[in-house]
Amino acid sequence: MTQRTVEDLLVDIREGKAGALARAISMIEDEETDAGDLLEALHPHTGGSHVVGITGPPGSGKSTLTDRMVKRLRTRGDTVGVIAVDPTSPFSGGALLGDRTRMGDLATDRGVFIRSMGTRGSLGGLSRAVYGAIKVLEASGKDIVLVETVGVGQSEVDIARVADTVVVVFVPGLGDDVQAIKAGITEIGDFLVVNKSDLPGAARVESVLESSLNLAPPRHDPEPRITTTSAERDEGVEGLLEMIREHRRLAAESGLLTVRRRMRARAEIAAILARRVSRSTERWLSDDDDEWYKNLCAGDVTPGGIAEMLWQQLLREEYEGEYTMKIKGKHHLGIAVENIEEAMNIYCHGLGLEVAEREELPERGLRVAMIPLGESSIELLEPTDPESTIGRFIEKRGPGIHHLAIEVEDIDASLERIKEAGLRLIDEVARPGVGGTRVAFLHPKDTGGVLLELVERVEG
C-alpha cells in the first residue's frame, strides 16, 4: 500500500465508512507493512471517544448486556463501536467464538460498527491489536467504544489499562462470592454489575461485592459502585448507562481520565516493544534450529541461561548492529524546489557550482538536477505533477530540504538488516534511481523525523 492509499483510507475512516474500518483493523491485526503508517496517521484524530470496557466471568451475560447498551445508546443518538475480544485457537490463531450473533440485528445500523477480534495468545484477555482498533473507531468519530473481553476471570485486569471506564459483570450461581473476595477482578471495576438480577442468589452476590469494596483500600475518585441489571429483560440498563456517562464527567474533573489514558499509552508502548522482542525470540528459537534444545537436554544450559543469552543478543543487534551496513558516505542532500531553473541559477551563478546531470522522470512527476559538492552532491527536485511526492511535500511544507541520502555498498543486504532491526521502510525493495543508481527510502517516523534514502551505485 502506498502512502497515498493510506491517506485515502484515512479519509474513508474519518467518514465512518464500514469497509474502511474493517480494512484498517485487519491491517493492524495482520501486522501488514503499512499498519504502522496508518496508526501514525490515525493518532491525531483519537481521544474523543469514551472507551468503556465490559468484562467478567463466562456466562455472566456480557454479550446480551452489551447488545442492550448499544441499542439504548443508539436511541439517544450516540454512534457506537464494539470490539468483541474472543479466545483464539492456539494452533490456527482464529477466533473460536466468531462474531457475536446476538448483535446480528445491529449489522444494518450505520451508526454501529461491530468487530470480533481474537486474543491471539495475549494474556489478560485482550488482543495486542485492540489498541489499534480503538484508534480506528475513535478516528471514525464514534461517541462510545465498547470493548467486551473474553471471560477468563481475574486475568482480565488488562482491561483497566485500555478503558476510560470499566464495567465488571457478575451473575448468580457461578461462584461469584469466591471471585469477589479475591484481589483481582473486582479491583479493576468502576461499576460492579450483578446481571440476571431476577435469578435466585442475586442479593447474595450483591452483598458479597459490597463487603469486598468495604474491605478494599480507597482507590480513586469517583469510587466504584454496585448496580443490578437483567439484560434479558432490558432492566437496569438505562440506569447503568447514566452512571457510566456521569463517571466520564467525574473522572475528567478528578484527573482519573488522564491517569487512565496515560496508562493506556504506556501499555500500548510496552506491547509494541514486547512484540518486537517476541519476533526476535521466535526467529532465534525457530524449529529449523534446535541446537539450543539439544544443549538444554544435555544439561549444558538452563531456560534462564538461554533467555539471558538471547536478551544480550537482542541488545547487541539493536545497539551495536551485529550485521553492520557498509556505508560509504553521504551521497546527496535532496532539496525540493518550485522552479528548478531558478534554483540552478542560484547554485551555479551565485555559488559557482556546476550541474553534472539533469533528468526528467515523468513516471515520478519530477525534474532532477544533480550538483556535485565535494564528495557528495545537492539534488534539486522540481515537481511536474502536484500529486507527486515532491508536489505534496511542497504544498504541505513549502520548498526546502526533503531528504538525506547515504551511499551503501549492498542495498539489498542493507534493507534486510533494516527489516531485522524492526525499522519501517517506504520501499521494501530497491528501485531505480537517478543516474543509474538503486535507491530505497526509510520511514521518517523511525529515523528521528528525517527522510533517509539509501543509494547504491550500479557499475557500468
One Martini backbone bead per residue (centre of mass of N, CA, C, O) as a GRO file, in nm:
protein
  460
    1MET     BB    1   0.096   0.036   0.023
    2THR     BB    2   0.060   0.355  -0.021
    3GLN     BB    3   0.056   0.664   0.109
    4ARG     BB    4  -0.197   0.748  -0.048
    5THR     BB    5  -0.373   0.509   0.047
    6VAL     BB    6  -0.363   0.581   0.344
    7GLU     BB    7  -0.500   0.853   0.309
    8ASP     BB    8  -0.764   0.741   0.187
    9LEU     BB    9  -0.837   0.564   0.428
   10LEU     BB   10  -0.857   0.793   0.633
   11VAL     BB   11  -1.093   0.937   0.500
   12ASP     BB   12  -1.293   0.696   0.530
   13ILE     BB   13  -1.273   0.678   0.836
   14ARG     BB   14  -1.371   0.971   0.897
   15GLU     BB   15  -1.656   0.886   0.747
   16GLY     BB   16  -1.737   0.586   0.858
   17LYS     BB   17  -1.658   0.350   0.679
   18ALA     BB   18  -1.689   0.018   0.718
   19GLY     BB   19  -1.474  -0.093   0.519
   20ALA     BB   20  -1.239   0.077   0.634
   21LEU     BB   21  -1.246  -0.030   0.923
   22ALA     BB   22  -1.198  -0.327   0.853
   23ARG     BB   23  -0.931  -0.290   0.699
   24ALA     BB   24  -0.768  -0.155   0.924
   25ILE     BB   25  -0.791  -0.380   1.139
   26SER     BB   26  -0.663  -0.600   0.966
   27MET     BB   27  -0.388  -0.466   0.933
   28ILE     BB   28  -0.324  -0.470   1.238
   29GLU     BB   29  -0.360  -0.771   1.297
   30ASP     BB   30  -0.155  -0.860   1.046
   31GLU     BB   31   0.092  -0.669   1.032
   32GLU     BB   32   0.123  -0.479   0.814
   33THR     BB   33   0.336  -0.263   0.674
   34ASP     BB   34   0.115  -0.006   0.693
   35ALA     BB   35   0.016   0.004   0.991
   36GLY     BB   36   0.204   0.220   1.110
   37ASP     BB   37   0.117   0.452   0.926
   38LEU     BB   38  -0.180   0.448   1.007
   39LEU     BB   39  -0.144   0.503   1.312
   40GLU     BB   40  -0.008   0.776   1.273
   41ALA     BB   41  -0.254   0.904   1.122
   42LEU     BB   42  -0.469   0.855   1.355
   43HIS     BB   43  -0.373   0.989   1.624
   44PRO     BB   44  -0.483   1.296   1.593
   45HIS     BB   45  -0.800   1.153   1.597
   46THR     BB   46  -0.788   1.097   1.900
   47GLY     BB   47  -0.982   1.104   2.225
   48GLY     BB   48  -1.316   1.143   2.181
   49SER     BB   49  -1.381   0.879   2.312
   50HIS     BB   50  -1.566   0.649   2.508
   51VAL     BB   51  -1.405   0.395   2.684
   52VAL     BB   52  -1.562   0.074   2.742
   53GLY     BB   53  -1.531  -0.186   2.966
   54ILE     BB   54  -1.632  -0.541   2.936
   55THR     BB   55  -1.640  -0.777   3.205
   56GLY     BB   56  -1.615  -1.134   3.298
   57PRO     BB   57  -1.745  -1.413   3.346
   58PRO     BB   58  -1.861  -1.678   3.219
   59GLY     BB   59  -2.213  -1.638   3.173
   60SER     BB   60  -2.290  -1.321   3.255
   61GLY     BB   61  -2.401  -1.152   2.993
   62LYS     BB   62  -2.227  -0.949   2.819
   63SER     BB   63  -2.352  -0.953   2.532
   64THR     BB   64  -2.639  -0.875   2.609
   65LEU     BB   65  -2.565  -0.612   2.749
   66THR     BB   66  -2.429  -0.480   2.509
   67ASP     BB   67  -2.673  -0.483   2.322
   68ARG     BB   68  -2.853  -0.302   2.502
   69MET     BB   69  -2.665  -0.059   2.512
   70VAL     BB   70  -2.653   0.005   2.213
   71LYS     BB   71  -2.957   0.056   2.166
   72ARG     BB   72  -2.978   0.295   2.369
   73LEU     BB   73  -2.760   0.474   2.243
   74ARG     BB   74  -2.906   0.504   1.969
   75THR     BB   75  -3.158   0.643   2.081
   76ARG     BB   76  -2.977   0.898   2.164
   77GLY     BB   77  -2.753   0.922   1.905
   78ASP     BB   78  -2.520   0.741   1.939
   79THR     BB   79  -2.217   0.631   1.841
   80VAL     BB   80  -2.091   0.283   1.788
   81GLY     BB   81  -1.827   0.075   1.910
   82VAL     BB   82  -1.737  -0.282   1.880
   83ILE     BB   83  -1.518  -0.493   2.077
   84ALA     BB   84  -1.487  -0.847   2.044
   85VAL     BB   85  -1.311  -1.060   2.255
   86ASP     BB   86  -1.175  -1.365   2.158
   87PRO     BB   87  -1.079  -1.664   2.162
   88THR     BB   88  -0.805  -1.865   2.043
   89SER     BB   89  -0.639  -2.067   1.858
   90PRO     BB   90  -0.317  -2.205   1.910
   91PHE     BB   91  -0.287  -2.289   1.597
   92SER     BB   92  -0.449  -2.075   1.394
   93GLY     BB   93  -0.567  -1.794   1.544
   94GLY     BB   94  -0.861  -1.828   1.555
   95ALA     BB   95  -1.170  -1.760   1.635
   96LEU     BB   96  -1.398  -1.947   1.832
   97LEU     BB   97  -1.669  -1.756   1.828
   98GLY     BB   98  -1.685  -1.507   1.679
   99ASP     BB   99  -1.942  -1.345   1.596
  100ARG     BB  100  -2.202  -1.182   1.749
  101THR     BB  101  -2.524  -1.292   1.712
  102ARG     BB  102  -2.684  -1.097   1.901
  103MET     BB  103  -2.590  -0.841   1.699
  104GLY     BB  104  -2.719  -0.883   1.410
  105ASP     BB  105  -2.945  -0.644   1.413
  106LEU     BB  106  -2.698  -0.414   1.390
  107ALA     BB  107  -2.563  -0.439   1.102
  108THR     BB  108  -2.755  -0.203   0.953
  109ASP     BB  109  -2.629   0.007   1.139
  110ARG     BB  110  -2.439   0.295   1.068
  111GLY     BB  111  -2.388   0.367   1.392
  112VAL     BB  112  -2.256   0.070   1.384
  113PHE     BB  113  -1.956  -0.113   1.494
  114ILE     BB  114  -1.854  -0.458   1.457
  115ARG     BB  115  -1.576  -0.647   1.620
  116SER     BB  116  -1.400  -0.936   1.607
  117MET     BB  117  -1.132  -1.056   1.826
  118GLY     BB  118  -0.845  -1.211   1.885
  119THR     BB  119  -0.601  -1.284   2.121
  120ARG     BB  120  -0.343  -1.431   2.014
  121GLY     BB  121  -0.204  -1.511   2.309
  122SER     BB  122  -0.292  -1.307   2.499
  123LEU     BB  123  -0.291  -1.166   2.795
  124GLY     BB  124  -0.583  -1.064   2.978
  125GLY     BB  125  -0.800  -1.085   2.722
  126LEU     BB  126  -0.618  -0.928   2.505
  127SER     BB  127  -0.543  -0.785   2.219
  128ARG     BB  128  -0.291  -0.619   2.065
  129ALA     BB  129  -0.497  -0.474   1.848
  130VAL     BB  130  -0.690  -0.302   2.026
  131TYR     BB  131  -0.550  -0.031   2.024
  132GLY     BB  132  -0.590   0.014   1.717
  133ALA     BB  133  -0.900  -0.021   1.704
  134ILE     BB  134  -0.964   0.220   1.879
  135LYS     BB  135  -0.842   0.432   1.691
  136VAL     BB  136  -1.027   0.382   1.453
  137LEU     BB  137  -1.296   0.450   1.603
  138GLU     BB  138  -1.218   0.731   1.693
  139ALA     BB  139  -1.154   0.848   1.405
  140SER     BB  140  -1.465   0.793   1.313
  141GLY     BB  141  -1.646   0.927   1.565
  142LYS     BB  142  -1.711   0.765   1.801
  143ASP     BB  143  -1.861   0.808   2.105
  144ILE     BB  144  -1.858   0.491   2.163
  145VAL     BB  145  -1.640   0.232   2.308
  146LEU     BB  146  -1.679  -0.115   2.321
  147VAL     BB  147  -1.503  -0.359   2.532
  148GLU     BB  148  -1.534  -0.702   2.499
  149THR     BB  149  -1.420  -0.959   2.698
  150VAL     BB  150  -1.289  -1.239   2.767
  151GLY     BB  151  -1.398  -1.493   2.999
  152VAL     BB  152  -1.118  -1.536   3.251
  153GLY     BB  153  -1.127  -1.353   3.489
  154GLN     BB  154  -0.854  -1.219   3.654
  155SER     BB  155  -0.688  -1.174   3.375
  156GLU     BB  156  -0.864  -0.895   3.300
  157VAL     BB  157  -0.683  -0.645   3.393
  158ASP     BB  158  -0.617  -0.514   3.111
  159ILE     BB  159  -0.872  -0.332   3.082
  160ALA     BB  160  -0.759  -0.099   3.271
  161ARG     BB  161  -0.544  -0.012   3.030
  162VAL     BB  162  -0.785   0.081   2.810
  163ALA     BB  163  -1.010   0.209   2.979
  164ASP     BB  164  -1.207   0.465   3.116
  165THR     BB  165  -1.432   0.245   3.173
  166VAL     BB  166  -1.530  -0.020   3.409
  167VAL     BB  167  -1.714  -0.329   3.358
  168VAL     BB  168  -1.829  -0.573   3.593
  169VAL     BB  169  -1.966  -0.897   3.552
  170PHE     BB  170  -2.222  -1.067   3.729
  171VAL     BB  171  -2.360  -1.389   3.853
  172PRO     BB  172  -2.557  -1.614   3.959
  173GLY     BB  173  -2.409  -1.942   4.020
  174LEU     BB  174  -2.062  -1.887   3.974
  175GLY     BB  175  -1.896  -1.817   4.236
  176ASP     BB  176  -1.875  -1.498   4.312
  177ASP     BB  177  -1.792  -1.494   4.611
  178VAL     BB  178  -1.501  -1.579   4.545
  179GLN     BB  179  -1.420  -1.375   4.331
  180ALA     BB  180  -1.468  -1.106   4.495
  181ILE     BB  181  -1.245  -1.161   4.734
  182LYS     BB  182  -1.046  -1.134   4.532
  183ALA     BB  183  -0.746  -0.974   4.420
  184GLY     BB  184  -0.897  -0.859   4.122
  185ILE     BB  185  -1.164  -0.806   3.937
  186THR     BB  186  -1.296  -0.589   4.133
  187GLU     BB  187  -1.044  -0.378   4.121
  188ILE     BB  188  -1.117  -0.275   3.810
  189GLY     BB  189  -1.395  -0.159   3.880
  190ASP     BB  190  -1.643   0.097   3.853
  191PHE     BB  191  -1.858  -0.136   3.783
  192LEU     BB  192  -2.068  -0.363   3.960
  193VAL     BB  193  -2.255  -0.612   3.791
  194VAL     BB  194  -2.566  -0.765   3.852
  195ASN     BB  195  -2.674  -1.001   3.663
  196LYS     BB  196  -2.961  -1.161   3.664
  197SER     BB  197  -3.139  -1.035   3.915
  198ASP     BB  198  -3.394  -1.249   3.898
  199LEU     BB  199  -3.221  -1.449   4.034
  200PRO     BB  200  -3.117  -1.656   4.251
  201GLY     BB  201  -2.858  -1.489   4.450
  202ALA     BB  202  -2.822  -1.183   4.390
  203ALA     BB  203  -2.808  -1.066   4.678
  204ARG     BB  204  -2.553  -1.219   4.757
  205VAL     BB  205  -2.360  -1.095   4.551
  206GLU     BB  206  -2.401  -0.801   4.637
  207SER     BB  207  -2.300  -0.838   4.929
  208VAL     BB  208  -2.012  -0.936   4.861
  209LEU     BB  209  -1.929  -0.685   4.706
  210GLU     BB  210  -1.965  -0.483   4.936
  211SER     BB  211  -1.755  -0.615   5.122
  212SER     BB  212  -1.515  -0.590   4.931
  213LEU     BB  213  -1.517  -0.277   4.917
  214ASN     BB  214  -1.495  -0.221   5.227
  215LEU     BB  215  -1.205  -0.375   5.247
  216ALA     BB  216  -1.093  -0.194   5.054
  217PRO     BB  217  -0.896   0.029   4.951
  218PRO     BB  218  -0.866   0.322   4.840
  219ARG     BB  219  -0.863   0.439   4.499
  220HIS     BB  220  -1.078   0.657   4.374
  221ASP     BB  221  -1.205   0.940   4.187
  222PRO     BB  222  -1.452   0.775   4.156
  223GLU     BB  223  -1.614   0.542   4.313
  224PRO     BB  224  -1.719   0.242   4.323
  225ARG     BB  225  -2.008   0.064   4.191
  226ILE     BB  226  -2.329  -0.087   4.249
  227THR     BB  227  -2.534  -0.289   4.026
  228THR     BB  228  -2.839  -0.383   3.849
  229THR     BB  229  -2.936  -0.641   3.606
  230SER     BB  230  -3.154  -0.742   3.311
  231ALA     BB  231  -3.088  -0.797   2.997
  232GLU     BB  232  -3.321  -0.975   2.894
  233ARG     BB  233  -3.533  -0.744   3.018
  234ASP     BB  234  -3.415  -0.452   3.014
  235GLU     BB  235  -3.293  -0.403   3.312
  236GLY     BB  236  -3.089  -0.130   3.426
  237VAL     BB  237  -2.945  -0.009   3.169
  238GLU     BB  238  -3.005   0.294   3.182
  239GLY     BB  239  -2.872   0.339   3.459
  240LEU     BB  240  -2.589   0.251   3.375
  241LEU     BB  241  -2.545   0.467   3.154
  242GLU     BB  242  -2.568   0.710   3.343
  243MET     BB  243  -2.323   0.633   3.521
  244ILE     BB  244  -2.113   0.632   3.294
  245ARG     BB  245  -2.148   0.927   3.210
  246GLU     BB  246  -2.080   1.045   3.491
  247HIS     BB  247  -1.798   0.920   3.515
  248ARG     BB  248  -1.665   1.082   3.291
  249ARG     BB  249  -1.698   1.357   3.425
  250LEU     BB  250  -1.558   1.295   3.700
  251ALA     BB  251  -1.286   1.191   3.584
  252ALA     BB  252  -1.208   1.459   3.451
  253GLU     BB  253  -1.210   1.632   3.714
  254SER     BB  254  -1.006   1.436   3.892
  255GLY     BB  255  -0.791   1.285   3.669
  256LEU     BB  256  -0.851   0.985   3.590
  257LEU     BB  257  -0.854   1.001   3.282
  258THR     BB  258  -0.554   1.070   3.250
  259VAL     BB  259  -0.447   0.819   3.388
  260ARG     BB  260  -0.573   0.609   3.197
  261ARG     BB  261  -0.441   0.718   2.930
  262ARG     BB  262  -0.153   0.682   3.021
  263MET     BB  263  -0.178   0.377   3.065
  264ARG     BB  264  -0.248   0.306   2.774
  265ALA     BB  265   0.010   0.416   2.641
  266ARG     BB  266   0.208   0.242   2.804
  267ALA     BB  267   0.090  -0.035   2.716
  268GLU     BB  268   0.135   0.003   2.414
  269ILE     BB  269   0.438   0.033   2.417
  270ALA     BB  270   0.495  -0.239   2.557
  271ALA     BB  271   0.365  -0.414   2.333
  272ILE     BB  272   0.555  -0.333   2.105
  273LEU     BB  273   0.817  -0.425   2.238
  274ALA     BB  274   0.729  -0.720   2.291
  275ARG     BB  275   0.693  -0.792   1.993
  276ARG     BB  276   0.985  -0.752   1.906
  277VAL     BB  277   1.102  -0.964   2.095
  278SER     BB  278   0.928  -1.202   1.997
  279ARG     BB  279   1.034  -1.213   1.709
  280SER     BB  280   1.328  -1.271   1.781
  281THR     BB  281   1.272  -1.529   1.940
  282GLU     BB  282   1.139  -1.690   1.712
  283ARG     BB  283   1.390  -1.686   1.533
  284TRP     BB  284   1.592  -1.825   1.734
  285LEU     BB  285   1.355  -2.063   1.812
  286SER     BB  286   1.339  -2.227   1.573
  287ASP     BB  287   1.274  -2.531   1.416
  288ASP     BB  288   1.545  -2.519   1.234
  289ASP     BB  289   1.689  -2.465   1.532
  290ASP     BB  290   1.788  -2.711   1.796
  291GLU     BB  291   2.049  -2.650   1.965
  292TRP     BB  292   1.931  -2.537   2.229
  293TYR     BB  293   1.783  -2.808   2.304
  294LYS     BB  294   2.025  -2.991   2.324
  295ASN     BB  295   2.164  -2.830   2.552
  296LEU     BB  296   1.933  -2.857   2.752
  297CYS     BB  297   1.925  -3.173   2.766
  298ALA     BB  298   2.240  -3.188   2.849
  299GLY     BB  299   2.280  -2.948   3.079
  300ASP     BB  300   2.439  -2.684   2.975
  301VAL     BB  301   2.157  -2.538   3.009
  302THR     BB  302   1.910  -2.300   3.081
  303PRO     BB  303   1.637  -2.117   3.032
  304GLY     BB  304   1.763  -1.867   3.169
  305GLY     BB  305   2.027  -1.869   3.000
  306ILE     BB  306   1.896  -1.837   2.724
  307ALA     BB  307   1.748  -1.573   2.780
  308GLU     BB  308   2.004  -1.407   2.839
  309MET     BB  309   2.140  -1.452   2.567
  310LEU     BB  310   1.911  -1.327   2.393
  311TRP     BB  311   1.913  -1.049   2.523
  312GLN     BB  312   2.206  -0.978   2.447
  313GLN     BB  313   2.160  -1.012   2.145
  314LEU     BB  314   1.951  -0.791   2.113
  315LEU     BB  315   2.128  -0.556   2.209
  316ARG     BB  316   2.342  -0.585   1.989
  317GLU     BB  317   2.153  -0.545   1.745
  318GLU     BB  318   2.032  -0.266   1.832
  319TYR     BB  319   2.320  -0.104   1.917
  320GLU     BB  320   2.563  -0.241   1.733
  321GLY     BB  321   2.530  -0.434   1.502
  322GLU     BB  322   2.591  -0.731   1.383
  323TYR     BB  323   2.491  -0.620   1.093
  324THR     BB  324   2.674  -0.410   0.923
  325MET     BB  325   2.657  -0.152   0.733
  326LYS     BB  326   2.805  -0.045   0.426
  327ILE     BB  327   2.915   0.279   0.446
  328LYS     BB  328   3.045   0.535   0.232
  329GLY     BB  329   2.839   0.785   0.251
  330LYS     BB  330   2.741   1.080   0.149
  331HIS     BB  331   2.558   1.150  -0.140
  332HIS     BB  332   2.294   1.345  -0.075
  333LEU     BB  333   2.087   1.644  -0.096
  334GLY     BB  334   1.748   1.692  -0.087
  335ILE     BB  335   1.572   1.953  -0.279
  336ALA     BB  336   1.284   2.130  -0.281
  337VAL     BB  337   1.142   2.289  -0.573
  338GLU     BB  338   0.957   2.504  -0.784
  339ASN     BB  339   1.226   2.601  -0.961
  340ILE     BB  340   1.499   2.474  -1.121
  341GLU     BB  341   1.620   2.716  -1.272
  342GLU     BB  342   1.643   2.911  -1.034
  343ALA     BB  343   1.813   2.724  -0.854
  344MET     BB  344   2.055   2.690  -1.047
  345ASN     BB  345   2.130   2.987  -1.055
  346ILE     BB  346   2.215   3.006  -0.759
  347TYR     BB  347   2.433   2.771  -0.754
  348CYS     BB  348   2.597   2.858  -1.008
  349HIS     BB  349   2.614   3.179  -1.014
  350GLY     BB  350   2.634   3.231  -0.704
  351LEU     BB  351   2.842   2.964  -0.617
  352GLY     BB  352   2.998   2.813  -0.866
  353LEU     BB  353   2.847   2.574  -0.964
  354GLU     BB  354   2.774   2.250  -1.123
  355VAL     BB  355   2.599   2.069  -1.351
  356ALA     BB  356   2.604   1.714  -1.408
  357GLU     BB  357   2.282   1.642  -1.398
  358ARG     BB  358   1.983   1.564  -1.591
  359GLU     BB  359   1.627   1.481  -1.526
  360GLU     BB  360   1.336   1.311  -1.648
  361LEU     BB  361   1.044   1.190  -1.439
  362PRO     BB  362   0.731   1.113  -1.525
  363GLU     BB  363   0.659   0.867  -1.330
  364ARG     BB  364   0.729   1.086  -1.073
  365GLY     BB  365   0.695   1.393  -1.130
  366LEU     BB  366   1.006   1.491  -1.230
  367ARG     BB  367   1.284   1.711  -1.179
  368VAL     BB  368   1.647   1.672  -1.212
  369ALA     BB  369   1.944   1.796  -1.028
  370MET     BB  370   2.299   1.752  -1.020
  371ILE     BB  371   2.530   1.891  -0.766
  372PRO     BB  372   2.837   1.901  -0.692
  373LEU     BB  373   2.982   1.855  -0.339
  374GLY     BB  374   3.242   1.728  -0.339
  375GLU     BB  375   3.164   1.400  -0.233
  376SER     BB  376   2.890   1.517  -0.295
  377SER     BB  377   2.541   1.630  -0.331
  378ILE     BB  378   2.289   1.815  -0.499
  379GLU     BB  379   1.931   1.767  -0.511
  380LEU     BB  380   1.705   1.878  -0.740
  381LEU     BB  381   1.336   1.912  -0.693
  382GLU     BB  382   1.078   1.916  -0.940
  383PRO     BB  383   0.748   1.932  -0.985
  384THR     BB  384   0.511   1.810  -1.247
  385ASP     BB  385   0.327   1.691  -1.012
  386PRO     BB  386   0.119   1.773  -0.750
  387GLU     BB  387   0.085   1.445  -0.667
  388SER     BB  388   0.352   1.414  -0.595
  389THR     BB  389   0.570   1.389  -0.348
  390ILE     BB  390   0.690   1.677  -0.390
  391GLY     BB  391   0.427   1.829  -0.427
  392ARG     BB  392   0.312   1.764  -0.141
  393PHE     BB  393   0.547   1.878   0.018
  394ILE     BB  394   0.523   2.175  -0.076
  395GLU     BB  395   0.226   2.216   0.004
  396LYS     BB  396   0.282   2.157   0.315
  397ARG     BB  397   0.604   2.296   0.360
  398GLY     BB  398   0.761   2.372   0.128
  399PRO     BB  399   1.051   2.459   0.045
  400GLY     BB  400   1.329   2.219   0.085
  401ILE     BB  401   1.436   1.983   0.275
  402HIS     BB  402   1.374   1.632   0.209
  403HIS     BB  403   1.661   1.462   0.202
  404LEU     BB  404   1.890   1.197   0.296
  405ALA     BB  405   2.177   1.050   0.138
  406ILE     BB  406   2.319   0.721   0.143
  407GLU     BB  407   2.590   0.516   0.077
  408VAL     BB  408   2.589   0.175  -0.026
  409GLU     BB  409   2.711  -0.132  -0.113
  410ASP     BB  410   2.439  -0.311  -0.018
  411ILE     BB  411   2.104  -0.271  -0.042
  412ASP     BB  412   1.980  -0.550   0.017
  413ALA     BB  413   2.128  -0.603   0.286
  414SER     BB  414   2.036  -0.343   0.423
  415LEU     BB  415   1.729  -0.402   0.420
  416GLU     BB  416   1.742  -0.658   0.590
  417ARG     BB  417   1.864  -0.525   0.841
  418ILE     BB  418   1.632  -0.325   0.887
  419LYS     BB  419   1.407  -0.534   0.923
  420GLU     BB  420   1.535  -0.682   1.169
  421ALA     BB  421   1.524  -0.404   1.343
  422GLY     BB  422   1.215  -0.285   1.286
  423LEU     BB  423   1.214  -0.094   1.053
  424ARG     BB  424   1.068   0.128   0.843
  425LEU     BB  425   0.957   0.110   0.499
  426ILE     BB  426   0.880   0.242   0.193
  427ASP     BB  427   1.095   0.044   0.058
  428GLU     BB  428   1.130  -0.295   0.031
  429VAL     BB  429   1.248  -0.238  -0.259
  430ALA     BB  430   1.462  -0.162  -0.478
  431ARG     BB  431   1.498   0.121  -0.701
  432PRO     BB  432   1.528   0.325  -0.947
  433GLY     BB  433   1.749   0.592  -1.005
  434VAL     BB  434   1.956   0.832  -1.045
  435GLY     BB  435   2.216   0.754  -1.249
  436GLY     BB  436   2.197   0.431  -1.210
  437THR     BB  437   2.058   0.378  -0.946
  438ARG     BB  438   1.975   0.243  -0.622
  439VAL     BB  439   1.675   0.278  -0.418
  440ALA     BB  440   1.569   0.364  -0.068
  441PHE     BB  441   1.323   0.428   0.185
  442LEU     BB  442   1.283   0.556   0.498
  443HIS     BB  443   1.100   0.612   0.769
  444PRO     BB  444   1.080   0.903   0.960
  445LYS     BB  445   0.961   0.776   1.230
  446ASP     BB  446   1.255   0.600   1.260
  447THR     BB  447   1.460   0.882   1.195
  448GLY     BB  448   1.387   1.155   1.348
  449GLY     BB  449   1.226   1.293   1.083
  450VAL     BB  450   1.411   1.170   0.858
  451LEU     BB  451   1.451   1.133   0.524
  452LEU     BB  452   1.593   0.825   0.417
  453GLU     BB  453   1.840   0.738   0.171
  454LEU     BB  454   1.935   0.468  -0.023
  455VAL     BB  455   2.247   0.416  -0.212
  456GLU     BB  456   2.338   0.243  -0.522
  457ARG     BB  457   2.583   0.185  -0.729
  458VAL     BB  458   2.590   0.104  -1.075
  459GLU     BB  459   2.773  -0.074  -1.269
  460GLY     BB  460   2.783   0.042  -1.605
   0.00000   0.00000   0.00000
